[in-house]
Amino acid sequence: MAHETELLNYVGGVWQRSHARDHVHVTNPATGVALADVPLSPAQEVDAAVRAAAAAWPAWRRVPPLERIQYLFKLKQRLEDALPMLARTITEECGKTLAEAEGEIRRGIENVEVATGVPTTMMGVISEDIASGVDELMIRQPIGVVAIITPFNFPGMIPLWFLPYALATGNTVVMKPSEKTPRTMAAVMLIVDELKLPKGVVNLVHGGREASEALCDHPDVRAVSFVGSTAVARAVYARATAAGKRAQCQGGAKNPIIVLPDADMDMTTRIAADSAFGCAGQRCLAASVAITVGEARDLFTPRITEVAAGRRVGNGLEPGIEMGPVISEESRARIGSLIDTGLRDGARALVDGRSLSVKGGEHGHFVGPTVLENVRPGTHLAKTEVFGPVLSLMHVKTIEEAIDYVNSQAYGNMACLFTQSGNAARRFRYEAEVGNVGINVGVAAPMAFFPFSGWKESFFGDLHAQGSDAIDFYTHKKVVVERWPSEWTRKF
């Protein structure tokens, strides 16, 4: 996997050292300690990986689904066995707490489990006698080589949104993990290598923008699965679809939670804090804006302030830590700048995490939980994805105003409502223009057998990750109309 500290590519069943001219240092964001060097592989090395996948595809698509999923059963067990190691790797390179990292791998394994059902979920349909002696059927066939490009914040889970479904449906894969957190997928690929899949069925290429663009442009890549910021998701979607490929591109978010006066305030506060500050706010389902309705303002505000101020921040490997660092110094500086902008636009800091000091973390990238009240709609902070542990507070008089605010935003990834009213909950889930809705839930992350939805600027494409959408995305539907003349059919 590594030459000294340099990560290797995995192409055609062989670990290969890249000839890249440029490398990126992978560091522990809690300590600043170097972990590895990752090559920014050039386009010709991406081409080699795609050609290996293309060469493997004709034979792999002919492997019966029942045989293909046997590899997934083995993958699930090996991931289970390696869960502690993988979780530690995630914490070391991503910064989240060990418990958060363990939960991430667990959600990834769920997707492997769901993908093993492909002999059923990939079934077609048939209708006999659409005309005398004529039958019509629809069958699903794999589409070929697929590219998977994933972000830094969930280096174990998000690749597993895609990989098991692509394999189970008979496709071959080229993966490019984030250059910020590549060690996790390098470790997963060691496990994949142990499965003894046919050479070229799964390939891993490290790299940055050049590698991603090469995958989008390559004529042998038939589909692209991507997760990242909205700006990059839009660019990847445009580039891939312009080249005639399928694309599913998950973008950014600015997720609101709405708190009604009848909500269980203690429960709501705990859940809202976990949503806003869990994983240091670096997830596309993090709560970014809390909108209190009516009397909820005076009930919720002091509680969330107290919980945010008391959250224990530090190295995610240490016991008792509730929140780790953000991914880089650049990210820390950007978050601080957004807080500055919010304050200049009239917000007030109830909890300010910019000057947080963590013992032993002097070289880490720490931002403490931050709560800003009086954030005005339309301001830069109100519209911008922070991707950090910052919760903006707004206030409205009615649930109608809250829903109007949700629906006026550019993003549409998630919105959550906290209430004990079934009528309010039903209205909210019916009217909220977002792809993932939570009712008394702060992170409305779908289970693996449901699609990970997202609307508006949060998603580009038609078919989402996970569940039945994954089966549709990774397969062609072929319709066959057939007649077999015989003496028997001619009687009719």
N, C-alpha and C positions, 0 to 999 in steps of 0.2 A: 504493500500500500504506500510506503514512503521510502524515499531515498534521503537518509538523514532526517530532516524535518520537512522535506518537500512532498506534497501529496501527489499521487500518481493518477493518471487516467486509467479507465478500464475499458478496453476496446477489443471486441472479438474474443472475449474470454481470457484476455491477457492484461496484466498490469503493465502500463507503459509510462515511462518518464516523458513528460512534455519537453519539447524544444522551444518553449515560449521564451521570448526575450524578457518579458516583464512578469514579475511575481508580486503578490500581495501578502503582507504579513497577517496572519491570523493571531489575534491576541485575546486573552481573557479580559473581558470588559470590567471585571471587578478588581483586577490587580494590575493590568497592563502587561502581564507576563506573556512573552511570545510563545505560541503553541505550535505553529507550523507555518510553512510558506505554501501558498497555493498558486499554481501557474495560471496565467491568463492565456489559455490555449488559443493559437491562431486558427483561422478558418480552415486551413488544410487539415488540421487534426480533427476538427469537427467533421469535415468531409470523410475522413477515414472511419470515424465512428458511425456515421450515417450509412456509408457503404457496407460496413460490417452488418449493421441491422438489416439493410435491404437484402443482403445475400442470405441472411438467416430466415427471412420472412417466408418464402415459399414453402419451406419444410415445416416451419412452426405453425403456420395456419392450417396445415393438414393434420396436426396432432389433435386427436379428439378432445373436446372440452373436459371430459372426465379425466383424461390423462394430464391436461394442462393444470387443472386445479390441484393435482397431487403435489406439485411444486409449491403451491400456495399454502397447503396444509403444513408442509415442512417449514416454509418461511414463517408462518404464524408461530410455530413452536420455537423456532430459533430466536425470533424476536422476543418471545416471552422469556426465554432463558437469558437473553442478553439485555433485558430491560434495565437492570441497575447500571450496567456499563454505558448503555446508550443515554440514559438519563444524566449520568455524570458528565458525559461528553457534551450534551446539550448545555448543561449549566456552565461548564467551563468556557464554551465558546460563545454562548448566547447571553448568559448572565441571569436567566430566570432561576427561581428557587428549584431545589431538587424535587420537591413535591409537584411543582408545575411541570417540570420536565418529565416526570414519571407519568403524569396525566396526559401529556402530549403523546408519548409513545403508546399509551393505552388506547387513545382515540385512533391512532394510526393502525394499530392491530385490528380494531373493529372493522376498518375498511378491508383488510385482508380477509377477515371472516365473511363479510358480505359478498366479496368477489368470488368466494368459493361456490356460491350459488348460481354461477353463470350457466351451468347446464339447463337450469330452469329459466333464468332471466333472459337468456339469449334465444329462447325458443321463438319460432315464427308462428304464422297462422295459415290456415288453408280453408278454402271454401269450395266444396264440390258442386259440380253441375251449374256453373254460372250460365252455361248454355248446354244444350244437349251434348253430353259426352265431353264437356270441357271443364277443367278444374283450374282454379287460380290459387296460388300460394305466395306468401311473403316469407323470405328467409333472411337471416342476418349473416353478413360476412365481414371479417376484419378488414380494416382499411389500409394497413401497411405499416410503415415506420411512423412512430409518433415521437414528438419532442416534448419533454417536460422541463420547464424552467421555473425554479422555485425561489422563495425569498429567505431572508435570514431569520425571521422571527419564530418560525416553527420548522426547523430544519429536519425534523424527523417525521412529523405528522403530515405536512402538506405534500411531500412527495408520495406518501401512501394514500392520499386522496386519489391519485391517478395510476400509479404503477400497477397495483394488483388487478385493476379492471382492464387496463390495456393488455396485460399478459393473458388474463383469463379469456378475453375475447379473441385472442389469436394474433395480436399485433406484436411488433418488436419495438424496442424503446431506446432512445438516447436521452439521458438525463443531464441537466446542468444545474447543480445546486448553487446557492449564493456563494460568492467568493468571500463573504464575511463569515459564514458559518459552514464551511465545507466538510469538516471532520466527521460530522454525524452521518452524512450519506456515504462518506468513505468507509465508515465502520459498517453501515448497513450493506454496502456492496461486498464487503468481506463475507458477510452472511449469505448474500445472494450467490457469491462464487462457490460457496460450500454446497449449494443446491444442485450443482452440476447441470444447469440448464444448457441446452445446445449453445455453442459459441456464437456470440453476436446477438442473441435474443435481448439481452440487457447490456447497455453500455453507459459509461459515465465519463463526461468530459468536464473538467474544471475550466472556468474562464469568466470573463466579464461581458461587456457589451458586444465585442466582436464575435464571441462565440454564440451569443443569443441571436444576433442578426444573421449569422451564418445558418443557424437552424431554421430561422424564419424563411430564408431565401432558398434553401437547398431543395432542388426539384424532387428528391426522393422522400422528403418528409411530407406526410399527408395531413398531419394534424398537429396543433400546438396547444399545450395546456400551460397556462401561465398564472402566477399570482405575484402581485407587487403593487406599486403605487399606481394611482389612476393615470398619471401622465405616461408612465411606461406601459401600462396595460393598453391604453389607447393606441400607442405607437406600435406595440407588438401585434395587436389585433389588425390594425391597418396594414402593416407590412405582410403579415401572414396571409390575410384574406386577399390582398392584392396579388399574391403569388398563387392563388387558387386553393388555399388550404382551409381546412376547418380550424377554428380557434375558439377557445374558451379562456377569457382573460379577466381574472378577478382583480379589481382595483381597490382604491382606498375607501375611507368612510369617515363620517362624523356622526356617530351614533347617539341619538337622544334617548334619555329615559324620562318618563313623565310620572310624577308622584302626586296622587290625589290625596285629599285630606283624610280619607278613610283607610289609607294603607296602614299596614302593620309597620310602624316607623322603625322599630328596632331591627326587624328582619330586613326591611327595605334598605336601611343604612348599611347593614353588613353586606348585603348583596351588591349594592351600588358601589361600595368601596372596593370589593373584590373585582368588580367589572372595570372600574376606572383605573385601579392601581395594580391589579394582577398583571404579571408579566411586564411590569413597569409601563403599562399602557401600550405596549408594542404589539398589538393584535388588532385585526380588522374588525373585531367585535367588541372592542373596548368602549365603555360608556364615556363619551366626551362632554356631553351637555346634560345637566339635570334640570328639568323644567318643573318647578313646583306650581301647583294649582291652588289658588285660594289660600286657605289656612294652613296648607301643607308647608308653606315657606317657613313659618315660625317653628314648626315641629321638626322639619328635616334639616334645616341649615345648621343649627348648633350640634346636632348629632354627627353629621358627616364631617364637620370641622374637627370635632374631637377624635373621631376615628382616624381621619387622615393624619392628624398631628401625632397620633400614637403609634402609627404603623412602623414596624421595625425593619429598617433598611440595611442591607449589607451584602456580603458574599453569599450567594445562594447555596453554597455547600455547607454553610454553618447552620447548626440547629437553631430553631426559633426565628429565623429570618423570614419575613413576610414579603419582601420585595427586593429585587436585585437591581443592578445598574441598567442603564440604557446601552445600546450596542457600541457606541463610539463617542469620541470627543466631539466629532462633528455633529452628531445627533444631540449630545448634551448642549452644545452651543446653540443649535437651532431651536431647541425647546426653550432655552432661556430667552432667546430673542423673541419668540412668540409670546412668552409671558410678559416681557417688556412692552411689546406692542399692545397687548391687552390692557395693561395698566395705563398706558398713555391714552388709550381710547375710552377710559373712564371706569374700568373694572377695579375692584378692590380685592387685595389678597387676604383671605382669611387664614390660609396656610400657604407659606411660600417655601418651596423646596429648592430654590436656586443655590442657596449657600450651605446646603447640607454637607456636613463633614462626617465621614465614616472612618472609624479607627481601623487602620490597616488597609484602607482603601484609598490612600492618597494618590495613587496612580490609576484609580478606577474612574468610571464615567457615571457618577451618581447624580441623580436628580431626585429630590424628595417628593412625596405626594404634595400636590398643589391644588388648592381650592380657590377659585376666583368668583366673587359674586358681582352682580350688576353687569354682567357681560351683555352687551346690547346686540340684538340681531342685526346682521348686515355688516358688522365690523370684521376686520381681517381675522381675528382670533375665532370669531363665531363661525366663519366659513371654512377655515383651514384645518386639515387633519394634522394634529399635533404629533401623534404617534409617541406619546410619552405620558407620564403620570399626572395629567392636568385635567381637572374637572371644572367646567364652567357652569355657573348657576344662573338660571333665568327664572322669571316669574310671570305667570299669566293668571287671569281671573277664572277662566273656564276651560273645560276639556276641549271645547270647539277651537279655542285659540291655540291650544297645544297641538291638536291634530293639524290645524292649518300650518303651523310652524314646521312640523315634521314634513308635510307634503310640499312645502315651498323650497326645501333644501335640494342642492344638486346631487347629493349622495342618496343612496337608498339601500344600504346594506342591512341595517337593523334598527329597530325602535322597540322600546320596552315600556310597559305600563304597570304601575304598582297601585293596586286597589283591592277592595273586597267586594266590589260591585260587579256582578256578572253582566249586567246591562252595559256598563262602561267598557268592560273587557271585550264584549262582543262587538260593540261599536268600533273600538279601537282596532281590533284585528281585521275588521271589515274595511275600514276607511284608510288605515295607514298605508302609504305608498312606499313600502319597503319590502325586501324579499324575505327577511327573517324577523319574526315578531315574537317578543317575549311578554308573557303575562306573569308578573311576580317572579320573573327570571331576569338576571342581569346580563347573562351571556347566552343568547339564544342560538347556540351552536347545534346544528342539526345532527342527529345520529347518522351513522354511516349509511343506513338504508333510506334516508331522505336526501334530496339534493341540497347542497350548500348554496342557497339562493342569494340573490343580490340584484338590485334594480338600478336604473339610471346610471350615474357616473361610477357606481361601484362594480359594474360588470359589463363586459362587452362580449356579446355572443348570444346564443340561443339555448344551449344545453350546459348545465352547471356540473360541478364536480359531485361525485358520490351517487350512490343509488341507481335508480333506473335511468337518470340522465347520463350517467357514465356509460351504461351499456349502449344507449342511443348514440352517444358521441363517438365511441370507438368502433362502431359498426356501420356498414352500409346496409340499407334495406333493398333487397332485390325482389322484384315481383315477377313471378313466372306464370304464364298462361299456357296450358298444355292440353292437347287433344291426342288421344290414342284410339284411332278408329278400330272398330271391331264389329263382328257380326252382331254382337249383343247390343252395342250402342246404336247401330243402324236400325234396329227394330223400333227405336223411339224417335 
